[in-house]
Amino acid sequence: MATHELRRPFKRPAISDQQRRREISLQRQAQNRRDAQHQARCLASTILTLQPAQYEPAEPDLQLQSETELIPELEIESQEHRRDLRDIDDVRQASRLKGVEARQWFAKQLMLPEWMIDVPERLNTDWYVFARPAGKRCFVVSSNGTTISRLRNGSMLHRFPSALPSGARTSKSSHSGQSYCILDCIFHEPDQTYYVIDMVCWAGMSLYECTTEFRFFWLNSKLVETGACDAPSSYHKFRFSTVPIYNCDQEGLNAAYTGPVPYVKDGLLFCNKHAHYQSGNTPLILVWKDENCSQYVIDTDSKGQVPNKQQVVLELLFDGKLATSDDPPVIFGCLNEDFIQEDCRLGIFSDLLLVMED
């Protein structure tokens, strides 16, 4: 048989940009987990092998100097003049922020989906699907005997008592600073209900590094136990509720798409079972909308009317081309150099892009 006849009669299908980024995100999660385990093993090994006679506490001045050398000058300046919000990784500290600091921090914490532009691999085994409620996306934080909900821009939506851990000042609730709760919710105005779509922290335990599969199990197990799903009362102003979540097989997809729910649907949300909770947009959470499962398939104005023209955000490259943020980018057109130089607004926009890329 000739050599050319042994070749495959088909080409390997090209992997999409979104699928490539999904694989990179999962690989990064696995690497972070391995690094954390390695650090824990090293720490345990060091503690177990350290002999009491070999341990000599450092002099106060020398110890202070060694700690100071590890802190960059910029961070020292930040600690002296203001609290740098980027350094606040402890959600327990973040739950105590107030005013502008709280708005800035919470505005960057929600995990946001990407549009579903292709069918992920192993969709029927590695993904969940559920009908997303229409309403205001927000973080609900309960701490120190009160509950606060904050919108995507960080502004406060409600302050109220709730049955969540440390969510109300009652004799049964815990007022310990270690007991706090952070839920990812959508506030559905028609029935005044917070529909919980994810759990970030529960009773002082962070779930950021837990998989979606565990977070959803913990959510459905713990939320009902607190009484947060009960009818409103004097110490529980708004009702909380979970959403029906399905495995993304044919039966589950059909149930999420056509099945009845007690709220107005706003598309379908697809969640990778192995994904950790991460801030910002992620390809491990996808959203799908059409006229059968959402009222808001296309952009509308403040009055709910469809404008004559739809808007799209493109990036202005340095050679004048207008492109999407895909990898590789899709070029939509090119602006004349004279036009760019005459329009100061485009010039400012180019400077901003330069700063962001640097």
N, C-alpha and C positions, 0 to 999 in steps of 0.2 A: 504494500500500500504506500502510495506517495506520502511525503512528509506533510504536504499542505492539506491532505485529506484527514490527517489526524487532529487538525485544529478544531476547536469548538465551533459549532455552527452558529453560535450566538455570542454577543458581547455581554460582559458583566454590566448589569444595570447601574447607572450612575447614582450615587448617593446624593440626596438633597442636602442643601445647606442646613435646613432645620434638623434633619436627622443627624448630620455630622455634629452639630452643636449639642444635641441631646446626648450623644455618646461621650463627648468631651465633658459635659456636666457630670455624668455618672462616673466617669473615670476620675474626675477631680474629687468627687465625694469619697470614692474608694481610697484614693491616695491620702486624703485628709484623715480618714479613719485609721489607715495604717500608721501614719505619722503620730497620731494621738496614742495609739496602742504602744508604739515603740517608745514614746516619751514616758508613758506610764511604767513600762517594764524597766526602763533605765532608772527612773526615780525609785521604784521599789527595790531594784538591785542595789542602788547606792545606799538606801536607808538600811537595808538588811546587812550589808557588808561593813557599814561604818561602825568602828569600835568606839565605845565611850571614852577611852583614854586618848584617842586620837582627836577628839573634838575639843577645839579650843576657841571660845568665842572671841571675835575680833574686837579690837579697841573701838570705842564709840566713834571717834573721829575717823579712823580708817574705814570702818564699816559705812559711815555716812558718805565718805568720799567714793568708795567703790560703787555704792548704789547710784550716786550722782553721775558717775562716769557712764553708766549704762543708759541714761536718759538723754535723748538728743536735746540740743539747745532750744530748738523750736518748741518741743514739748514742755520744757521748763518754763519758757515764756508764756505758753498757753496756760499752765497751771497757776502762774502768778497773776495773770490779768483776767482770764476767763476760763470757763470749762469748755474744752473742745469736745463737741458732740460726737465727732468721729471716734473718739477714744472710749465712748460709753458702750461697752459690749455687754455689760451685766444688765439684764432686763429688770432686775430688782431695783437698780439705781434709776433706770429709765422710767419706771412706774412712778417715781417720786418727783420727776421733773414738772415744772410749772411754766405757764406763760409761753413766751417765744421759744424757749429751749424745748419745751414739750412739743410744740407744733412742728419745729424743725426736725426733731428726732422721729416722731411718729410718721411724718410725711414720707420718710424714706424706708419704712420697715415692711410694708405690705408686699407679699409675693404676687406678682402680676402675670397674667397669662399672655401667651402669644397667639396670634390667629392660626388656626389649623389650616395649613396650606398643603399638607400631604398626610398620608396615612402612616402612622408610626409602625415600626416593626414590632411584632408580638403584641399587637393591640388587644387581642382577646385574652391574653394571659397576664400582661404586665401593667394594665391600665384600668382605672375606675372611670365611671361616667355618671354624671347626675345633672338634672335640670337646675340651672342657676336661677335663684330668685331675682326679680327685678327690684331695685331699690338702691340705697346708699351704702356703698362698701365702707367698712370702718373697722377699727380695732376697738375692742371692749376690754377695759382694764379694771379689775377690782383689786383694791388694796386699801389698808388702813380704814376699813369700815365704810367705804364709798365705792361707787362704780362710775366710770367715765367712758364714754364712747367718743372716738375721734375719727374724722373723715380722712379721705386719702390725702388732702392737703394739710392735715395735722390740726385743723380747727376742731373745736369741741362741738359735738352733736347733742349729747345729753349727759347730765349728771344726776344719778338716781341711786336708790338702794336696790340691791338685788340679792338673790339667794346664792350667788357665786361665792367661792372662798374669800373671806374678808370683804365681802361686797356690801355689808350693811352693819350698822352698830346695834347688834342684838346680843342677848346673853349667850346664845348658842354659837355665834360666829367667832372666829379666831381673829384677834387683832394683832397677832404677831407680825413683825416686819418680814418674816420669812414666808408668810402665807399670802400669795398674790396669784392672780390669774390673768392671762391675756388670750383673748379669743379673736379669731378672724371671722367677722360677721357681715351680713347684709341686712340693713334695717328695712323692713317691708312696711311701708306706711299704711296701706289699706287695713291690715289687721294689727298694726302696732306691735310687731313681733321681730325679734332679732333671730334671724336664721343663721346658725353657726355652720360655716363651711370648712373651718379648720381650727385646730387647737395648737397654740404656740407655747403656752406655759399653763401649768395646773398645780395649784397648791404649793407654789414655790419651786416646782420642778420644771426646768427648761426642756422643751421638746424640739428645739431647733435641729438637733443632730439625729433625730429619730426619723424613720421612714414614714411615708404617707400611710402605708398599711398600718403601722402601729398607732400613728396619731389618730386615724379614723376609728380604730378599735377603742382607744382610750377615750375619745370624745363620746362615742355612743355608750360607753360603760359608765363614765363618771358624771356626765352632765345631768342625767335623770336622777341620780342618787342625791343631788343637792336640793332638788325641788325647784330648780331654775325653769323647768318646763311646765310648772304648774301655772294656774291662772294668776293674774296680778293681785297683789295684796298691799297692805300698808308698808311692809318691809320688802316688797318685791314689785316694783312699778311696771316693768315690762316683762313679757313672757319670752323665753328663749325656746328654740326648737332646732332639732337637727333636720337634715334633708335626706331623702332616700337615696342611697348610694348603691350603684350596681357594678358588678364586673362587666367589662366592656366586651362581652360576647354578643351574639345576635339577639338573644332574649333580653339581656340587660340594656343594650342600646335601644331596642324598640320600646322598652318600658320607660326609659328616660325621655325618649323623643315624643312618644304619644300618650304615655300614662298620665292620669290625673294627679295633680299636686294642689295643696291648699294655698298656693301663692301664684302670682303672675310670673310666667317664665321669661327669662331673658337669655336664651341660648343654652347650649350644653357645655359643661366644663369637663375636660378630660385631664385626669391626674395620674402621673406615673407612680406606681406603687413603691418604687425604690427612692423616690425623690425626697431630699431633706427640705426643710422650710428655709428659703433664702430670699433676701430682699431683692426687689426689682423684678424686671421681666426675666422669664426663664422658659426655655423650650420644653421643659418637663411638665408644664401646665399649659393646656391648649383650650381655646374657646371656639365654638362653632355657632353661627347664627344663620337662620333663614326665616322666611316669612311664616313658616309653620311653628317655630319654637321661640320667636322673639318679636316684640313690637318695634324694636329699634335695630333693624337690619342695616339701615343707612343713617347717616348723620341727619339730625334735626336741629332746628333752632330752639330758642328758649320757650317758644309757644307750642313746640311739638310739630311744627310744620316742616316739610321737606324743602330745603332750598333748591333754587334752580341749578346750582352747581355744587358738586361735592369737593371737599378740600383734601389735599394730600401734602404731606411734609417730605421734602426732598433735601438732600445735602448738596451744597454748592462746593464743587471741587476746585482746586487751585487753577486748573486749566479751563475753567468756565463751564464744565459739564455738570448737569443736574442728575443725581443718581440716588438710588435707594440705599439703605444701610445693610443690604444683603451682602453675603460673602460667597462669590464675587458680586459686586454691585451691579444693578441694572441701570443702564444709562437711558434717560428719558429725553434728553435734549442738550443743547449747548447755548449759553448766553454770549452775546457779542462782547468783546473786551471793552469797547467804548461805552457800551451800556452799563457795564459793571463799574467802570471808573466814574461815570457821571452820577450814579445812584449811590449816595453816601450810606444808605441803609444796607445795601448789599455789601459795601465795603466793611462796615461794622460787623456784619454777619460773618464775613470771611475771617476777620480777626478773631472772632469768638471761636470759629471752627479750628483755627490755628492753635489757640490756647487749649482747646479740648483735646486735640490730637497730640499736643506736646505732653 
